[in-house]
Amino acid sequence: MFAMPAQRALISGITGQDGSYLAEFLLEKGYEVHGIVRRVAIEDPEHRLTRLDGIRSRIKLHAASLESYASIHQVVARAEPHECYHLAAQSFVSYSFDDEFSTLNANINGTHYLLAAVKNIVPRCRFYFAGSSEMFGKAEEVPQTERTRFHPRSTYGISKVAGFELTRNYREAYGMHASSGILFNHESPRRGYEFVTRKITSGVARILAGRSKELRLGNLDAQRDWGHAREYVQGMWLMLQQDEPDDYVIATGETHTVREFAEKSFAHAGLDYRDYVVPDPDLFRPAEVNMLLGDANKAKAKLGWSHRIGFEALVREMVDADCRAAGVEPRVHASAS
Ligand code: G4F
């Protein structure tokens, strides 16, 4: 009996929240997992590869820059993937207002280079593009579906619309199995500290540990459809297992304000958010996405995907993890979760 050769997957953005969960998920499924990382990450693994700690010895990392077609071409040629997940991006919306040019360059060219390399070297490789609910922006309908018109409100959102259209064009023009996930906000204890959920849960932990007295936040009234990243990466994989490529919304179908996220997080630690949260006008964005709410019925019907982890469980998991990391016992303080 011959063993079936392993399916090879290539992930850009493997060091991030989604990339690390996806790599673990694919390893469990028996894939040979390759990742694209910046050279600095390989030179400074203690700081930049922490999310991959548990799986470092089981994955192959390739140094490349999304700003260089030559380096991307080389990695694709070396890895010869059967599936390629393009997750890497400048993904912090606020930063895209500070440096519009680098956000557009990295996000649009990076997507184009990877699509082109896959088409030229492994045209039968299945391709996933990480689209975003930020593409809906000033959304024209509620909830948002795959048919809702895009109205991005930042260069980040614009770059994602461009990536989405490039992916669709490679599908239509070259017959590639290229799909986009339109993922609504997804969080976890691995979320970067700059995003509002992690900023809040790590802020709660710092306050409990006595290292901070307040938490400065911007628009508390913004509403987001927040799910758990570990579940969302399964949606990505399911998209590439379909006979036909297509685009799918991945969301929970529930929306909550930033204020509610803060209220629940502090309450889980036995604190009242109103005693600590300080509104800071400098943290408001020049153009805000006020409300996002996704309709994932297509993903449910065609992929069999739906979320299980709800808003409150997500908040609790994130607060607990940050409290543990800060050396405070979260449950001791919990009274109102
Ligand atoms: O956590 P955020 O920075 O995420 P945002 O802008 O919704 O984008 C995230 O989700 C997208 C999917 O829809 C991804 F494509 C994107 O890459 C990223 O992962 O902000 C959420 C909301 C915003 O309305 C923001 O104005 O929270 C509001 N907010 C209020 N105070 C704040 C803060 N956001 C941040 N980051 N920091 C604050 O102090």
Boltz pocket constraint, residues with backbone or C-beta under 6 A from the ligand:
constraints:
  - pocket:
      binder: B
      contacts: [[A, 90], [A, 91], [A, 92], [A, 93], [A, 94], [A, 131], [A, 132], [A, 133], [A, 134], [A, 183], [A, 184], [A, 185], [A, 186], [A, 194], [A, 195], [A, 196], [A, 197], [A, 199], [A, 216], [A, 217], [A, 218], [A, 219], [A, 220], [A, 222], [A, 223], [A, 224], [A, 258], [A, 283], [A, 284], [A, 285], [A, 288], [A, 289], [A, 292]]
      max_distance: 6.0
